Amino acid sequence: MNSNAVIAIHGGAGTILRASMSAGAETEYHAALHAVLSAGQRVLADGGSALDAVSEAVRLLEDCPLFNAGHGAVYTAAGTHELDAAIMDGSTLEAGAICCVKRVRNPVLAARRVLERSEHVLFTGEGAEAFAAAQGLEFVEPAYFDTEARHRQWLLARDQQRAVLDHDGATLAAASPANQGDGEPTPHEPIDPNRKFGTVGAVALDRHGHVAAATSTGGVTNKQVGRVGDTPLIGAGCYADDATCAVSTTGSGEMFMRMVAAYDVAAQMAYRHVSLQEAAYDVVMNRLPKIDGRGGLIAVDARGNVTLPFNTEGMYRGFARLGETPVTAIYR
């Protein structure tokens, strides 16, 4: 049995908004991250697989309105929600993903069913929803994903005619006229929702020595309908291989796709024979910035090493080893 079992999670990266953050916001985010890590830690402690641990962690992140996935997802240009998710098992290299779903409560659970019960890897739109329905997964009305804060964020982005990464969207909202004077303020997030890359993810190493990764997102605020980013693309937003590592990314999706960022970490370990930390640092700090790629990633290897690099001012993140208190962080 592997005594190095560990889980790590992220809730998006972006620009810090310390100046206009409400007193309790930081505490709320730390508490949410801590609760999710504790749940994942319990799965691993009970002998559960890395796949089980990342599934549970991402499901809980999808259910938490603080993050851009599931309940709390951002709005498209049409005022709708389109959700993406992926999951990968490092012990078998099996993977499952869905994109552009509108009524599946927990996209990560649908992605896992694709991994376990389909010969395919990626389903999209109506086909993805039909598959999820056939699997008996929970469906909700589209309004379930709505939150007032995300709606205000969308109205602001729409007025400015731009698409913004979720943790970049809050800064915009904080600076808006509605937040000056007597208007009801947007609940301030530690990371600016208007300059944030809003994705959630988890990676884990279980007691059997296997790794897994999962990633889920609502995309970017005011995105064109049908736009798909890196999250559901195996190798870009999510990757896992026992021989190297498990990776979940968050950032400017198009750049992470172009760099095949998650796979690049594993490839550098395999072909350059560098450590997890060195490979992840090179991707996030050297390669991505060359094409203006902003964001970060979380990764774990089969020896229990964990790394959480990011090139933005902050990233919601944390990790928990068996028998130890979870560690959470937002800033550098």
N, C-alpha and C positions, 0 to 999 in steps of 0.2 A: 504493500500500500504506500502511495506517495504522501509524504507528510508535508509537502509544499503546496497543497491545494490552496487556490486563491481565486478570487473574483474581482474584476475591475469594471467600472461603469463610467459612462460620460453622458452629459445632458446638453451638449452643444458648446461651441466656442465663439468668441467674439470680442467686442470692444467693452471695456469696463465702464460702468456708469456710477462710480462711487458718489460723485457730487450730489446727485439727485435721488439717491436710493433711500427708500423708507427704512426706518429703524429695524423693522422686523423682517425685511425681505431676505437678508443674508441668512438669518437664523432659519427661516422657512426652507430655503434651498438646502442648507446643510442637513436639516432634519429629514427632508425628503430623500436626499442621497443616502443618508445613514440608514433609513428604514429599508430602502431597496437593497443596499449592500448586506444588511443583516438577514434579509430573506434569502438572498443568494447563498450567503454563508451557511445558513441552516440546511439548504438543499445539499451542499457539498459535505457538511458535517454528518448528514444522515446517509452518506454513501451514494448520493445522487450523481448523475453524470454531469459533465461540463455542459452538455447540450440542455439538460434539465435546468441547470443553474442560470444560463444566459436566457433561456426562454422565460423563466419566472421573473428575472430582473427586468427584462425589456417589457414584459407584459405589465408590470407594475409602473414602469416609467410611462407607458402608453396611457395608463389610467390616471396619471397625475397631471392636472391641468397646468402645472408650472412649465412643462416641457412640450416641445413641438413634435408630438407624435400622439396618435389617438385623440383622446379627449384633451383639447388644448392645441390641436393642429392649426396651422395658419391657413389663410384663405387664398384661393386662386383669384385670378383677375375677374372671374365670373361670380365670385362670392361663394364658391363651393369649397369642398375639401377633397383632396386626392391623396391617398396614403400609400406609402411604399414600405416594404420590409424585406429582410433577407436573413438567413441563418445558415451556418455551415458547421459540419462535424469534422474535426481534425483527424479522427481515428479512421474515417472511411473516405474522406473528401466528398461526401455527399452534401448537397446543398439544395435549398429551396428558397424561392423568392416570389413576391407578388408586387405589382405596382398599379397605381391609378384606381385603387378601390375606394368606394364612397360609403359603404354601409357595414363593413366588417369591423366589429368593435376592436378586436386585437389583431392587427395585421401580422404580428410576429407569429401568432399561433397558426395562422393560415400558411405562412411561409414554412413553418415546421411540418405541417401536413403535406405540403408539396414535397419536402425532403423525404418524408417517411412513406407516403402513399401514392406517389406519382412517378412515372418514368421521366418526367420533365423537370426542369430547374426553375423556369420563370413563367408565370402566368400574368396577363395584364387585363385591366378593365373588367368588362362584363364576363369574360372567360374566367378571370380570377375569382369573381364573386360567385359564379356558378359552381366552381370547384369548391370554394369555402362552404357554400350552402349544402352541397352534396356531402361534405364532411361533418355537417351538423354544428358548425361553428356559430357563435352568437352574432346576430345582426342587430343593428340599431338604426334609428332614423338619422338622416344626415345632421339634424340639429343637435344630436348628442355631442358632436365634436366641437360645437360652438363654445367660445368663452367671450365675455365682454371685452377683456383686454386685447385678445387677438383681433376682434372685430374693429376696435378703435385703431389698432395698428394697421389693419388692412385699409380702412378708409383714408388714413393719412398717406399710406404708400400709393394708393390709387390716385389721390389728389396730386401727388408728386409724380405720377406715372413712372414708377420704377419698381423693380422687383428687389426685395431686400431679404437678406439672410436673417432668420428669425431672431437670433440674439443680437442682430444689428437693428431690428425693428423697434426695440423699446426705446432707444436713444431718441429716435425720431419722435416717438410719442411723448417723451418727457419734455422735448423742446417745443411741442406744439402749443398754439395759443390756448387750447382747452386746459392745459396744465399750468397756465399762468393765471393768477387771480383766483376767481371764485369757481372756475370750472372743476368738475370732478376729475381728480388726477388719475392717470394710468398707474396701476400698482407698479412701483419701480422695481425692476429686476436688477440684481448685481451686474449682470451683463446686458448691455443695451439691446433690447429686442430688435431694434432697427438696424443694428450692425452685428447680428449674431447669425451663425450658421447653425440652424436648429435641427439637430438630429439627436437621437438617443442610441446608446449601444452598450453592449456588455461583452466581455471576454472572460474565459475561465479555464482553469486547470483543475481537474478532479483528482480524487485519491487513487484513481486507476492509471494516472499518467496521461490522460487524454485532454485535448484542448478543444474549445468551440468558441464561436463568435456569432453575435447577432446585432443587427442594426435596424432602426425604424425611424420614419420621418413623415412629417406633413409637407415637406418641401420648403419652398421659399415664398414669402409673402408676395401676393400679387403676381405669381408666376402664370405664364400662359397655360391654359387648360391642355393637358396631355404632356406637359413637360415632365421628364423623368431625370433625376439626378443620379448620383453615384450609389446611393443607399442600397437599391435592390440589385446592383450589378456585382456579381461575384468577382473579387479581385480589385474592385474599385472602392466600394464602401464596406466590404466584409470579406474576410478570408480566414481559413483555419487549416492547419496541417500539423499533425503531431511531430513531424520531422523538423519543423522550424518554429512556428508560432501561430497565435490567433490574433487577429487585428480587427478593430472596428473604428471607422473614421468619422469625422465631422468637419465640414468646411465647405468651401466653394465647390459644389459638386462637379461642375464641368471640368475644373482643373484636376480634381482627384480622379475623374474618369480618364482624362488624357494621360495622366501619369500612372494609371492602374496602381494607385498608391498603396492599397492594402497588400496586394500581391508583391509589390516591389520590396516591402519590408522582408517578407519571407524569402524572396528570390535573392536578396543581398546576403541573407544569412546562409542560404544554400550554396551560392556560387562565389561569393566573396569571402565566405567563412568568417563573417564578423559577428559580433554579439547582437542580441536583440536591441540593446540600447543604441549601439552604433548605427545599426540599420535604420531604426525608426528615426533617429536624429537626422540622418542624412536625407531621408525622404521629406521630413517636415521642415527642416531648417535650411537645407541646401537645394533640393530638387524642386519642390513645390513653389518656393518664392520666385524661381526663375520665370515662371509663367503667371505670377501674381496669385498663386494659390494660397489662400488663407484658411487656417483651421488647425486641426490637430488629430491625434489618434490615441487609442489605448491598445496595448498589446501585452501578451503574456506568452512565455515559452514553456517547453515541457519540463524545465528545471524549476519553474516557479518564479523566474525573474519577471518583473512587471515594469513597464515604462509608459508614461503618459505625456508625451511631448506636444507642444502647441506653439504656433508662431503668432498668435493673437495675444491681446492683453490678458485674456482669461479663458478658462474652460471649466465648466461644471464637471467634476470628476471625483473619483475615490476608488479605494480598493480595500479588500478585507481578506486577511489570512485566517485559517482555522485557529480558533482559540484566542484571537487577538481582536481588540476594538477596531472597528472600521475607521479608516482615515478618509476624510473628505476635504476638498479644496475648491476654490473658485479662482483666486488670483495666482499670479506667478509665485 
